[in-house]
Amino acid sequence: MAATIRDVAKKSGLSLGTVSKYINGHPVKETNRLLIEQAIQELQYKPNNIAKGLRNSQTFSVAVLLPMLTSNFCTSMISSIESYLLPKGYTVIVCECHNDAAMELQKARFLLDRMVDGIILIPYDSTGKQIELIQNNHTPLIVVDQIIKDHPSDTIILDNQRASYEPVKKLISLGHTKIAIITGGIDHYTSQQRLNGYEKALRECHLPIYKHYIQCGNYSTEGGYEAMMKLAKLPDPPTAVFISNYDMEIGAYIAINNLNLKIPEDISLIGFDNLPLVNIVNPPLSFSEQPTDEMGLTAAKLLYRRMLGDQSDYPKTLIHAPLFHYTDSICSPLDKERVRL
């Protein structure tokens, strides 16, 4: 026979009210929490979320609405979100809008019809229509990766400007003056911020900003390929490139291989995110890293608080600092000249 909440109370030596409070997501004393969790583990107790949901008008399901499942950034978020919410009895539904604003709005309506208890949104549409729809339904919402103008919400973002500023400053410190960037669509928040960081670094060092060294790769492998091909075929090609997204990084590497360019002898390269490519290639790639797991976990924790009714610091914006890793994929342009000699 399955264990009940009364069995947990008896096993832990605590009152039924204290155990019920904990199971329903409310804070209890740390000593009581440890006793309850130990009793739950020993008894293999599983809350009856169906009955609980009927009492509290909850479905114990949350959703992650994202632009595309092929994006490494989007998919890497899901596991850290699930790692926090699954043990608390929530099912995580993943919805993809295929980089389509109309479909994103349609999927948001679908999730609201399913009466999910909360939504973590990695937005595609920057107008905020999907945010307005969700907020008007009074469904807890966490926006990840973007700040949508005129639509305040709980937001988890990377310090995107610093994520490109520091790598470009590093390249300048090595002696590079012809530095290019492959960026996403300019109407996208992260693209704007990463481009701002690139331009800020050049301005601070009194270097010119050339439009032909700024190439849009639309956050896709194909776009990264085309952008790198354009840069390589310029009359005065850059000596170094910062690629501001992992998917574009893959495409850029394909282009470099097809052009038979050597890294760093022909071109110094800094990419984005600590994903498989950085260690597969030779030399290993320098990169700017966003702490994706930490950002997903932060989003899940904040959503859980909101679902429990804690609105004490709404709307909250949490900014995560990037990390930087520099390898032999970059060198001084003077070293390149010595290699040619």
The 8 nearest C-alpha neighbors of each residue, nearest first, counted from 0:
[[1, 2, 3, 44, 42, 43, 6, 45],
 [2, 0, 3, 44, 45, 43, 42, 6],
 [1, 3, 44, 6, 42, 0, 4, 43],
 [4, 2, 6, 5, 1, 7, 44, 46],
 [3, 5, 7, 6, 8, 2, 18, 19],
 [4, 6, 8, 3, 7, 9, 15, 2],
 [5, 7, 9, 3, 4, 8, 2, 10],
 [8, 6, 4, 10, 5, 9, 38, 11],
 [9, 7, 5, 13, 11, 15, 6, 10],
 [8, 10, 6, 12, 7, 11, 5, 13],
 [11, 9, 7, 8, 12, 38, 6, 13],
 [12, 10, 8, 34, 13, 9, 38, 35],
 [11, 13, 9, 10, 8, 14, 34, 7],
 [14, 12, 8, 11, 17, 15, 9, 18],
 [13, 15, 16, 17, 8, 18, 12, 9],
 [16, 14, 18, 8, 17, 19, 5, 13],
 [15, 17, 19, 14, 18, 20, 13, 8],
 [18, 16, 20, 14, 19, 15, 21, 13],
 [17, 19, 21, 15, 20, 16, 8, 22],
 [20, 18, 16, 22, 21, 17, 15, 23],
 [19, 21, 17, 23, 18, 25, 22, 16],
 [22, 20, 18, 25, 24, 23, 19, 27],
 [23, 21, 19, 24, 20, 18, 25, 46],
 [24, 22, 20, 21, 25, 19, 18, 51],
 [23, 25, 21, 22, 20, 26, 307, 87],
 [24, 26, 21, 20, 23, 27, 22, 307],
 [27, 25, 21, 24, 28, 20, 32, 29],
 [28, 26, 32, 21, 29, 31, 25, 17],
 [27, 29, 31, 30, 32, 26, 33, 17],
 [28, 30, 32, 31, 33, 27, 26, 34],
 [31, 29, 33, 32, 28, 34, 27, 35],
 [32, 30, 34, 28, 29, 33, 35, 27],
 [31, 33, 29, 35, 30, 34, 36, 28],
 [32, 34, 36, 30, 31, 35, 37, 29],
 [35, 33, 31, 37, 11, 32, 36, 38],
 [36, 34, 38, 32, 37, 33, 11, 39],
 [37, 35, 39, 33, 38, 34, 32, 40],
 [36, 38, 40, 34, 35, 39, 33, 41],
 [37, 39, 35, 41, 40, 36, 7, 11],
 [40, 38, 36, 44, 42, 37, 43, 41],
 [39, 41, 43, 37, 38, 42, 36, 44],
 [42, 40, 38, 43, 39, 37, 44, 36],
 [41, 43, 44, 39, 40, 38, 2, 7],
 [44, 42, 40, 39, 41, 45, 2, 38],
 [43, 45, 39, 42, 2, 46, 3, 40],
 [46, 44, 47, 43, 2, 39, 3, 1],
 [47, 45, 48, 44, 22, 88, 4, 3],
 [48, 46, 49, 50, 51, 45, 52, 3],
 [47, 49, 51, 50, 52, 46, 59, 88],
 [48, 50, 52, 51, 47, 53, 58, 59],
 [51, 49, 53, 52, 48, 47, 54, 55],
 [50, 52, 48, 54, 49, 53, 47, 55],
 [51, 53, 57, 55, 49, 56, 54, 50],
 [54, 52, 50, 56, 51, 55, 49, 57],
 [53, 55, 51, 52, 56, 50, 57, 49],
 [54, 56, 52, 57, 53, 51, 50, 58],
 [57, 55, 53, 52, 54, 58, 51, 114],
 [56, 58, 52, 55, 59, 116, 53, 51],
 [57, 59, 60, 52, 115, 116, 114, 56],
 [60, 58, 89, 57, 116, 90, 88, 61],
 [59, 61, 90, 89, 115, 58, 116, 91],
 [62, 60, 117, 91, 115, 116, 118, 92],
 [63, 61, 92, 118, 91, 93, 119, 64],
 [62, 64, 119, 93, 120, 118, 94, 92],
 [65, 63, 94, 120, 95, 93, 121, 62],
 [64, 66, 121, 95, 67, 120, 94, 63],
 [67, 65, 98, 96, 123, 97, 95, 122],
 [68, 66, 97, 95, 69, 70, 65, 98],
 [67, 69, 70, 74, 95, 73, 66, 65],
 [68, 70, 67, 71, 74, 73, 72, 66],
 [71, 69, 73, 68, 72, 67, 74, 246],
 [70, 72, 74, 73, 75, 69, 246, 245],
 [73, 71, 70, 75, 74, 76, 291, 245],
 [74, 72, 70, 76, 71, 75, 68, 65],
 [73, 75, 76, 71, 77, 72, 68, 70],
 [74, 76, 72, 77, 73, 71, 78, 291],
 [77, 75, 295, 74, 73, 79, 78, 292],
 [76, 78, 80, 74, 75, 79, 81, 73],
 [77, 79, 81, 80, 76, 82, 75, 74],
 [80, 78, 82, 296, 295, 292, 81, 77],
 [81, 79, 77, 299, 295, 296, 78, 82],
 [80, 82, 78, 84, 83, 85, 79, 77],
 [83, 81, 79, 80, 84, 85, 78, 86],
 [82, 84, 81, 80, 85, 86, 299, 79],
 [83, 85, 81, 87, 89, 86, 82, 80],
 [84, 86, 89, 88, 87, 81, 83, 82],
 [87, 85, 88, 84, 83, 82, 89, 81],
 [86, 88, 84, 85, 89, 83, 24, 22],
 [87, 89, 85, 86, 59, 84, 90, 48],
 [90, 88, 59, 85, 60, 84, 87, 91],
 [89, 91, 60, 85, 61, 59, 92, 88],
 [90, 92, 61, 62, 60, 89, 93, 81],
 [93, 91, 62, 61, 63, 90, 94, 60],
 [92, 94, 63, 62, 64, 91, 95, 65],
 [95, 93, 64, 63, 65, 92, 96, 106],
 [94, 96, 65, 67, 66, 97, 64, 68],
 [95, 97, 103, 66, 102, 98, 99, 67],
 [98, 96, 67, 99, 66, 95, 102, 103],
 [99, 97, 66, 96, 123, 67, 100, 103],
 [98, 100, 102, 97, 101, 96, 103, 123],
 [101, 99, 103, 124, 102, 104, 123, 98],
 [100, 102, 104, 103, 99, 105, 96, 124],
 [103, 101, 105, 99, 104, 96, 100, 106],
 [102, 104, 96, 100, 106, 105, 101, 99],
 [103, 105, 107, 101, 129, 102, 106, 108],
 [106, 104, 102, 108, 107, 103, 109, 101],
 [105, 107, 109, 103, 108, 104, 102, 110],
 [106, 108, 104, 110, 109, 105, 103, 111],
 [109, 107, 111, 105, 106, 110, 112, 104],
 [110, 108, 106, 112, 107, 111, 105, 113],
 [111, 109, 113, 107, 112, 108, 115, 106],
 [110, 112, 114, 108, 113, 109, 115, 107],
 [113, 111, 109, 114, 110, 108, 115, 107],
 [112, 114, 110, 111, 115, 109, 58, 108],
 [115, 113, 111, 112, 116, 110, 58, 57],
 [116, 114, 60, 61, 117, 113, 58, 111],
 [115, 117, 61, 60, 114, 57, 59, 58],
 [116, 118, 139, 61, 115, 138, 140, 62],
 [119, 117, 62, 140, 61, 63, 120, 139],
 [120, 118, 63, 141, 140, 142, 62, 64],
 [119, 121, 142, 64, 122, 63, 143, 118],
 [120, 122, 65, 143, 142, 64, 144, 119],
 [123, 121, 120, 124, 65, 66, 125, 145],
 [122, 124, 66, 98, 125, 100, 121, 99],
 [123, 125, 100, 126, 122, 127, 103, 128],
 [124, 126, 127, 147, 123, 122, 187, 186],
 [127, 125, 124, 128, 147, 148, 129, 150],
 [126, 128, 130, 129, 125, 147, 131, 150],
 [129, 127, 131, 130, 126, 132, 104, 124],
 [128, 130, 132, 104, 127, 131, 133, 107],
 [131, 129, 127, 133, 132, 128, 134, 150],
 [130, 132, 128, 134, 129, 133, 135, 127],
 [131, 133, 129, 135, 130, 134, 128, 136],
 [134, 132, 136, 130, 135, 131, 138, 129],
 [133, 135, 137, 131, 136, 132, 138, 130],
 [136, 134, 132, 137, 133, 131, 138, 130],
 [135, 137, 133, 134, 138, 132, 111, 131],
 [138, 136, 134, 135, 139, 133, 140, 132],
 [137, 139, 136, 117, 133, 134, 140, 116],
 [140, 138, 117, 305, 306, 118, 137, 302],
 [139, 141, 118, 119, 117, 138, 142, 302],
 [140, 142, 119, 153, 154, 120, 302, 298],
 [143, 141, 154, 120, 119, 121, 153, 155],
 [142, 144, 155, 121, 154, 145, 156, 120],
 [145, 143, 156, 155, 121, 157, 142, 189],
 [146, 144, 188, 143, 147, 156, 189, 142],
 [145, 147, 148, 188, 154, 144, 142, 156],
 [146, 148, 150, 125, 145, 127, 149, 126],
 [147, 149, 150, 146, 151, 127, 126, 125],
 [150, 148, 151, 147, 127, 126, 146, 152],
 [149, 151, 148, 147, 127, 152, 130, 131],
 [152, 150, 149, 314, 153, 147, 148, 146],
 [153, 151, 314, 154, 150, 142, 141, 315],
 [152, 154, 315, 314, 141, 316, 142, 313],
 [153, 155, 316, 142, 143, 141, 152, 317],
 [156, 154, 143, 317, 316, 318, 144, 142],
 [157, 155, 144, 318, 143, 319, 145, 317],
 [156, 158, 319, 159, 318, 320, 289, 144],
 [157, 159, 320, 161, 160, 319, 318, 162],
 [160, 158, 162, 157, 193, 192, 161, 189],
 [159, 161, 196, 193, 192, 162, 158, 163],
 [160, 162, 164, 163, 159, 158, 165, 196],
 [163, 161, 159, 160, 321, 164, 287, 165],
 [164, 162, 196, 193, 161, 166, 197, 165],
 [163, 165, 196, 161, 197, 167, 200, 166],
 [164, 166, 168, 167, 163, 161, 169, 162],
 [167, 165, 169, 168, 163, 164, 170, 287],
 [168, 166, 170, 169, 164, 165, 197, 171],
 [169, 167, 171, 165, 166, 170, 200, 172],
 [168, 170, 166, 172, 167, 171, 165, 173],
 [171, 169, 167, 173, 172, 168, 175, 166],
 [170, 172, 175, 168, 174, 173, 169, 167],
 [173, 171, 169, 174, 170, 168, 175, 167],
 [174, 172, 331, 170, 171, 175, 169, 330],
 [173, 175, 171, 172, 331, 332, 176, 170],
 [176, 174, 171, 170, 177, 173, 332, 178],
 [175, 177, 178, 171, 174, 206, 238, 170],
 [178, 176, 237, 238, 175, 239, 179, 236],
 [179, 177, 239, 237, 240, 176, 238, 175],
 [178, 180, 212, 240, 213, 237, 241, 239],
 [181, 179, 241, 213, 240, 242, 182, 214],
 [182, 180, 242, 214, 215, 216, 243, 213],
 [181, 183, 215, 243, 216, 190, 180, 214],
 [182, 184, 217, 218, 190, 216, 215, 185],
 [183, 185, 217, 186, 187, 215, 190, 182],
 [184, 186, 187, 190, 191, 183, 188, 182],
 [187, 185, 184, 188, 191, 190, 125, 183],
 [186, 188, 190, 185, 184, 189, 191, 125],
 [189, 187, 191, 190, 145, 192, 186, 146],
 [190, 188, 192, 191, 187, 193, 159, 145],
 [191, 189, 183, 193, 187, 188, 192, 185],
 [190, 192, 194, 188, 189, 193, 185, 195],
 [191, 193, 160, 195, 189, 194, 159, 190],
 [194, 192, 160, 196, 190, 159, 163, 195],
 [193, 195, 197, 191, 196, 192, 190, 198],
 [196, 194, 192, 198, 193, 197, 199, 191],
 [195, 197, 164, 160, 199, 193, 163, 194],
 [198, 196, 194, 164, 200, 195, 199, 163],
 [197, 199, 201, 195, 200, 196, 202, 194],
 [198, 200, 196, 202, 201, 197, 195, 203],
 [201, 199, 203, 197, 198, 164, 202, 168],
 [202, 200, 206, 198, 204, 199, 203, 205],
 [201, 203, 205, 199, 204, 200, 206, 198],
 [204, 202, 200, 205, 201, 199, 206, 198],
 [203, 205, 201, 202, 206, 200, 171, 168],
 [206, 204, 202, 203, 201, 207, 200, 208],
 [205, 207, 201, 204, 202, 208, 176, 203],
 [208, 206, 209, 205, 201, 202, 176, 177],
 [207, 209, 210, 206, 198, 201, 202, 212],
 [208, 210, 212, 211, 207, 213, 179, 177],
 [211, 209, 213, 212, 208, 214, 179, 207],
 [210, 212, 213, 209, 214, 230, 233, 179],
 [213, 211, 179, 210, 209, 214, 180, 230],
 [214, 212, 180, 210, 211, 179, 181, 215],
 [213, 215, 181, 226, 212, 182, 180, 216],
 [216, 214, 182, 183, 181, 217, 184, 226],
 [215, 222, 217, 223, 183, 218, 182, 226],
 [218, 216, 183, 184, 219, 222, 215, 182],
 [219, 217, 183, 216, 247, 246, 244, 222],
 [220, 218, 222, 247, 246, 221, 217, 223],
 [219, 221, 250, 247, 246, 223, 222, 249],
 [222, 220, 224, 219, 223, 250, 225, 247],
 [223, 221, 216, 219, 225, 224, 220, 217],
 [222, 224, 247, 250, 216, 251, 220, 226],
 [225, 223, 250, 251, 221, 254, 222, 227],
 [226, 224, 228, 222, 227, 223, 229, 221],
 [225, 227, 223, 229, 228, 224, 214, 216],
 [226, 228, 230, 251, 224, 229, 225, 231],
 [227, 229, 225, 231, 226, 230, 254, 224],
 [230, 228, 226, 232, 227, 231, 225, 233],
 [229, 231, 227, 233, 232, 228, 236, 226],
 [230, 232, 228, 229, 236, 233, 227, 237],
 [231, 233, 229, 230, 228, 234, 236, 235],
 [232, 234, 236, 235, 230, 231, 229, 211],
 [235, 233, 236, 232, 231, 230, 237, 229],
 [236, 234, 233, 237, 232, 231, 177, 230],
 [237, 235, 233, 231, 230, 234, 238, 232],
 [238, 236, 177, 178, 239, 179, 235, 240],
 [237, 239, 266, 177, 178, 267, 236, 175],
 [240, 238, 267, 178, 266, 237, 268, 179],
 [241, 239, 179, 268, 180, 178, 242, 267],
 [240, 242, 180, 269, 270, 268, 243, 179],
 [243, 241, 270, 181, 180, 244, 248, 269],
 [242, 244, 182, 271, 181, 241, 270, 193],
 [245, 243, 271, 247, 246, 242, 248, 218],
 [244, 246, 248, 271, 247, 272, 249, 270],
 [247, 245, 220, 219, 248, 249, 244, 218],
 [248, 246, 223, 220, 219, 250, 249, 245],
 [247, 249, 245, 251, 246, 250, 242, 270],
 [250, 248, 252, 247, 246, 251, 220, 253],
 [251, 249, 224, 220, 223, 253, 247, 252],
 [250, 252, 224, 223, 248, 254, 227, 253],
 [253, 251, 255, 249, 254, 250, 256, 248],
 [252, 254, 250, 256, 251, 255, 257, 249],
 [255, 253, 257, 251, 224, 252, 256, 228],
 [256, 254, 252, 258, 260, 257, 253, 259],
 [257, 255, 259, 253, 258, 254, 252, 260],
 [258, 256, 254, 259, 255, 253, 260, 252],
 [257, 259, 255, 256, 260, 254, 228, 231],
 [260, 258, 256, 257, 255, 261, 254, 265],
 [259, 261, 255, 258, 265, 256, 262, 266],
 [260, 262, 265, 264, 263, 259, 266, 255],
 [263, 261, 264, 266, 328, 265, 267, 260],
 [262, 264, 267, 266, 328, 329, 265, 261],
 [265, 263, 262, 335, 261, 266, 267, 338],
 [266, 264, 261, 263, 260, 262, 267, 335],
 [265, 267, 263, 238, 239, 262, 264, 268],
 [268, 266, 329, 239, 263, 328, 262, 330],
 [267, 269, 240, 328, 239, 329, 241, 266],
 [270, 268, 285, 241, 286, 242, 240, 284],
 [271, 269, 286, 242, 241, 248, 285, 243],
 [270, 272, 287, 286, 244, 245, 243, 288],
 [273, 271, 288, 274, 287, 289, 245, 286],
 [272, 274, 288, 277, 275, 271, 286, 287],
 [273, 275, 272, 276, 277, 245, 278, 71],
 [276, 274, 277, 278, 279, 273, 280, 272],
 [277, 275, 279, 278, 274, 280, 249, 284],
 [276, 278, 284, 283, 275, 279, 274, 280],
 [279, 277, 283, 276, 280, 275, 284, 281],
 [280, 278, 276, 277, 275, 281, 283, 282],
 [281, 279, 283, 278, 282, 276, 277, 284],
 [282, 280, 283, 279, 284, 278, 328, 262],
 [281, 283, 328, 280, 327, 284, 262, 326],
 [284, 282, 278, 281, 280, 277, 326, 328],
 [283, 285, 277, 328, 286, 282, 326, 269],
 [286, 284, 325, 269, 326, 324, 328, 270],
 [287, 285, 270, 271, 269, 324, 323, 288],
 [286, 288, 323, 271, 272, 322, 162, 270],
 [289, 287, 272, 322, 321, 273, 271, 323],
 [288, 290, 321, 291, 272, 322, 157, 287],
 [291, 289, 293, 292, 294, 288, 321, 319],
 [290, 292, 294, 293, 289, 76, 295, 75],
 [293, 291, 295, 79, 294, 290, 76, 296],
 [292, 294, 296, 290, 291, 295, 297, 79],
 [293, 295, 291, 297, 292, 296, 290, 298],
 [296, 294, 76, 298, 292, 80, 79, 297],
 [295, 297, 293, 299, 79, 80, 298, 294],
 [296, 298, 294, 300, 295, 299, 293, 301],
 [299, 297, 295, 301, 296, 300, 302, 294],
 [298, 300, 296, 302, 80, 297, 301, 303],
 [301, 299, 303, 297, 302, 298, 296, 304],
 [300, 302, 304, 298, 303, 299, 297, 305],
 [303, 301, 305, 299, 304, 300, 298, 306],
 [304, 302, 306, 300, 301, 305, 299, 307],
 [305, 303, 301, 307, 302, 306, 309, 300],
 [304, 306, 308, 302, 309, 307, 303, 139],
 [307, 305, 303, 308, 304, 302, 139, 117],
 [308, 306, 304, 305, 309, 303, 24, 25],
 [307, 309, 305, 306, 310, 304, 303, 311],
 [308, 310, 305, 304, 311, 307, 306, 312],
 [311, 309, 313, 312, 308, 305, 304, 314],
 [310, 312, 309, 313, 314, 308, 305, 315],
 [313, 311, 310, 315, 314, 309, 153, 316],
 [314, 312, 315, 310, 311, 153, 152, 309],
 [313, 315, 153, 152, 312, 151, 316, 154],
 [314, 316, 153, 313, 312, 154, 317, 152],
 [317, 315, 154, 153, 155, 318, 314, 156],
 [316, 318, 155, 154, 156, 315, 319, 153],
 [319, 317, 156, 157, 158, 155, 316, 320],
 [320, 318, 157, 158, 156, 317, 321, 294],
 [319, 321, 158, 157, 318, 322, 289, 290],
 [322, 320, 289, 288, 162, 319, 158, 287],
 [323, 321, 288, 287, 289, 320, 324, 290],
 [324, 322, 287, 288, 286, 325, 321, 166],
 [323, 325, 286, 285, 287, 326, 322, 288],
 [326, 324, 285, 286, 323, 327, 329, 284],
 [327, 325, 285, 328, 284, 283, 329, 324],
 [326, 328, 329, 282, 330, 283, 263, 325],
 [329, 327, 263, 326, 284, 268, 282, 262],
 [330, 328, 267, 327, 263, 268, 326, 331],
 [331, 329, 263, 267, 332, 173, 334, 327],
 [330, 332, 173, 333, 334, 174, 175, 335],
 [333, 331, 335, 334, 175, 174, 330, 336],
 [334, 332, 336, 331, 335, 337, 174, 330],
 [335, 333, 337, 331, 332, 336, 338, 330],
 [336, 334, 332, 338, 264, 333, 337, 339],
 [335, 337, 333, 339, 338, 334, 340, 332],
 [336, 338, 334, 340, 335, 339, 333, 332],
 [337, 339, 335, 336, 340, 334, 264, 333],
 [340, 338, 336, 337, 335, 264, 334, 265],
 [339, 337, 338, 336, 335, 334, 333, 264]]
